[in-house]
Amino acid sequence: MTSSIPPLGLLLDVDGPIASPVTRTIAIASIVDDLVTLANLGLPIAFNTGRSDAFVRDEVLKPLLAAGLTTSARVYGVCEKGAVWFGGTLDTFSGVHVDESVAVPSAVVTELRALTGEEFGDTMFFDETKRSMVSVEQRTDVSSETYLAEQKRFDSRAQQILDRHGLDGFRVDPTIIATDIESVELGKALGARRALELMGASGEIPRLWRTIGDSRSDYAMADYLHENGYEVAHVDVYPSDGVPERPYRVITEGDAIHDEAGARFLSHWVRELA
């Protein structure tokens, strides 16, 4: 374990603040460069996301490695809202861990996959990379308006499947680009707890934190840190959905939203620390 306490820790949602909700990739080059700079300075960085570990590996970690991320950098992935996790450093990587107790039953997964392909394939696709939850995502060649209209119908059908199987412990959770079918135990607070556990096993945990996200559920990251005695502020990159009152500071990046706001936030901390 390292002996010095890092000046800052970062808990980052992926879709929105890091990856473009349009391209589903990191579209702003400075985001990659600044994440590498901060990680190589020793800041622990956890991506706390509903995305799969495969998505984080291919769309986030590979670009960071190509840009010079060191194998001793403390980078973590907490995926599927806390059901799947990995990290430490690349030097000490011990594989991907899955909490099977919160997985959607296989029979329900099969029904949801069939429903997607048979009735909704023109507007959405079934994410085959998920290990615990089910995610059905907007196709990138379909407009948001067209997708959102069909999403409501899909969500209703998905809930009917859960009800038929008597799965009270699972929910249908829509976002602007996808619907997740998941255990009610999952969420960004669980992801934050997983991230701190990973960080504590590989080095010192900072006292100062920034969390960043584009949905109201992302505030749960900062809620968890605040409740556990850390100094935290939350960066909201889509405040037009409404900024709730919180006992900690909420930061917005002027008129910038999504990954443009994420880029401004990261550049600020590079200037502060580098």
C-alpha positions, 0 to 999 in steps of 0.5 A, a space after each residue: 500500500 502507498 504511504 501518502 494519502 492522495 489529495 483527491 478521489 474521484 467517483 465517475 459515472 461513465 455515460 454522460 460525463 465521460 462517454 458521449 450519450 450520442 456516440 457511446 464512446 469518449 468523444 473529447 480527447 482531453 478527457 482521456 488525457 486528463 484522466 491519465 494525468 490525474 491517475 498517474 499523479 496517484 489519484 484513485 479513480 473509480 468508474 461507478 456505472 451501470 455499464 458492463 465491465 466489457 464496456 469499461 474495458 473497451 471504451 474507457 480503459 483501452 483509450 487510457 492505456 493507449 494514452 499512457 496510463 501506468 500499470 501502477 495507477 489506481 483505477 477501478 471499475 464498479 459496473 452494473 451498479 455494484 454487481 460487478 467490480 474489478 481494479 486496484 492497479 494493472 500490476 495487481 489485477 485479480 480479475 472481474 468479480 460478480 455478485 451472483 446473488 443479485 443476478 436476474 434469473 436466467 429464465 427471465 433473461 431468456 424472455 427479455 432477450 426474445 422480447 427485444 429481438 422479436 418486438 423491439 429490434 428496430 429501435 433497441 438491442 439487447 446488451 449481451 455483455 451484462 453479467 448480472 442485470 439486463 440492459 436493453 439499449 437504444 440503437 445509435 441509428 434511431 432518433 431519441 424521440 423514436 426510441 423513447 416512445 418505444 421504450 415506454 412500451 418495452 418497459 411495460 412488457 418487461 414489468 409484466 415478465 417480472 410480475 409473471 415470475 413473481 420477482 418483487 426484488 427486481 425493478 425496471 429502471 429506464 434512462 434516456 438511452 436504455 432500460 435496466 432490469 435489475 435487483 433492487 439492491 443495486 445502485 450508485 451507493 452500493 457502487 460507492 461502497 464497492 469502490 472504497 473497499 477496492 481502494 482500501 485494499 490497494 492504498 490510502 483512501 482520500 478524505 476529499 472527493 468529487 463525484 460526477 454524474 448526469 442523473 438524479 440517481 448519481 447523487 447517491 455516490 456523494 450521499 454515501 461518501 457524506 454519510 460516511 464522513 468524507 468531504 465531498 462535492 457532486 458535479 451534476 453534468 445535466 442539471 436541467 433535470 433538477 438539482 436536489 437540495 443536499 448537505 454538500 456542495 453541488 457543482 455545475 459547469 456553466 452552460 456545458 452539459 454531459 461530456 463537455 461538462 465532464 471535460 471542463 471538470 477534469 481540466 480544472 483538476 489537472 490545472 489544480 494538481 499537475 
